[in-house]
Amino acid sequence: MDEGKVIYYLELWTEYMNSHDSGLGYKKKSSGFLTGGIHSVEDWEEEGDIKSAQIVDKCIDDLSPIQRTAINVRWLGEKTLINPIMIDVHYGAALSKLSTKLQEKGLY
């Protein structure tokens, strides 16, 4: 998988991580009427993006702690005492590993 595709999935993951979901299981949207199970294309795209973001999250959890930290610093703005040069080195390695892990989980 090329780096651009990994970046795309990291963007989805960042949006997912910053969505401020309450975690209570309530739907964020209410249709106001029953559609008989018909969904719009936008709903399907959103469901697919959420599923992809959850897969990315699991793949990131499988990285080494320093690689996970490097991604969190770059994409979520996490604060760390680790030298920024070391973050850069491990970020590159994390992208490479993440590319492989995403393909193993079925994201292309």
C-alpha positions as CSV (number, residue, x, y, z in Angstrom):
1,M,0.0,0.0,0.0
2,D,1.4,3.4,-0.9
3,E,1.9,6.1,1.7
4,G,-0.9,8.2,0.3
5,K,-3.4,5.5,1.1
6,V,-2.1,5.1,4.6
7,I,-2.4,8.9,5.1
8,Y,-6.0,8.6,3.8
9,Y,-6.8,6.0,6.5
10,L,-5.1,8.0,9.2
11,E,-7.2,11.0,8.3
12,L,-10.4,8.8,8.7
13,W,-9.0,7.6,12.0
14,T,-8.2,11.1,13.2
15,E,-11.8,12.3,12.4
16,Y,-13.1,9.2,14.2
17,M,-11.0,9.7,17.2
18,N,-12.0,13.4,17.4
19,S,-15.7,12.7,16.9
20,H,-16.5,13.0,20.7
21,D,-18.8,10.0,20.8
22,S,-20.4,9.6,24.2
23,G,-19.8,5.8,24.1
24,L,-23.3,5.2,25.3
25,G,-24.4,3.5,22.2
26,Y,-27.0,6.1,21.1
27,K,-27.3,7.0,17.5
28,K,-26.1,10.4,16.6
29,K,-28.9,10.9,14.0
30,S,-32.6,10.2,14.0
31,S,-34.4,9.8,10.7
32,G,-37.8,11.0,12.0
33,F,-39.6,8.3,10.0
34,L,-39.2,4.6,9.2
35,T,-37.7,3.9,5.8
36,G,-38.1,0.1,5.9
37,G,-34.4,-0.5,6.1
38,I,-33.4,1.7,3.1
39,H,-30.2,3.7,3.7
40,S,-28.8,6.5,1.7
41,V,-25.4,6.2,0.0
42,E,-24.1,8.8,2.5
43,D,-25.1,6.5,5.4
44,W,-23.3,3.6,3.8
45,E,-20.2,5.7,3.1
46,E,-20.2,6.8,6.7
47,E,-20.6,3.3,8.1
48,G,-17.7,2.2,5.8
49,D,-15.5,5.0,7.1
50,I,-16.3,4.2,10.7
51,K,-15.5,0.6,10.1
52,S,-12.2,1.5,8.4
53,A,-11.3,3.9,11.2
54,Q,-11.9,1.1,13.8
55,I,-9.7,-1.2,11.8
56,V,-7.0,1.5,11.7
57,D,-7.3,1.9,15.5
58,K,-6.7,-1.8,16.1
59,C,-3.7,-1.8,13.8
60,I,-2.3,1.2,15.6
61,D,-2.8,-0.6,18.9
62,D,-0.7,-3.4,17.5
63,L,2.3,-1.1,16.9
64,S,5.2,-0.8,19.4
65,P,4.6,1.9,22.1
66,I,7.0,4.4,20.6
67,Q,5.5,4.0,17.1
68,R,2.0,4.4,18.5
69,T,3.2,7.5,20.3
70,A,4.7,8.9,17.1
71,I,1.4,8.5,15.3
72,N,-0.6,10.0,18.2
73,V,1.8,13.0,18.4
74,R,1.5,13.6,14.7
75,W,-2.2,13.0,14.2
76,L,-3.9,13.7,17.5
77,G,-1.6,16.3,18.9
78,E,-0.6,14.2,21.9
79,K,2.1,15.8,24.1
80,T,5.2,13.9,24.8
81,L,8.7,14.3,26.4
82,I,10.3,12.2,23.6
83,N,12.8,14.0,21.4
84,P,11.0,15.3,18.2
85,I,13.8,13.7,16.1
86,M,13.0,10.3,17.6
87,I,9.3,10.9,16.9
88,D,10.2,11.5,13.3
89,V,12.3,8.4,13.0
90,H,9.7,6.2,14.6
91,Y,6.8,7.8,12.7
92,G,8.4,6.7,9.4
93,A,8.7,3.1,10.7
94,A,5.2,3.3,12.0
95,L,3.8,4.2,8.6
96,S,5.7,1.3,7.0
97,K,4.4,-1.2,9.5
98,L,0.9,0.3,9.4
99,S,0.8,-0.2,5.6
100,T,1.4,-3.9,6.0
101,K,-1.0,-4.3,8.9
102,L,-3.8,-2.5,7.1
103,Q,-3.5,-4.8,4.1
104,E,-3.5,-7.8,6.4
105,K,-6.8,-6.5,7.8
106,G,-8.3,-6.1,4.4
107,L,-7.9,-2.4,3.7
108,Y,-6.4,-1.6,0.3
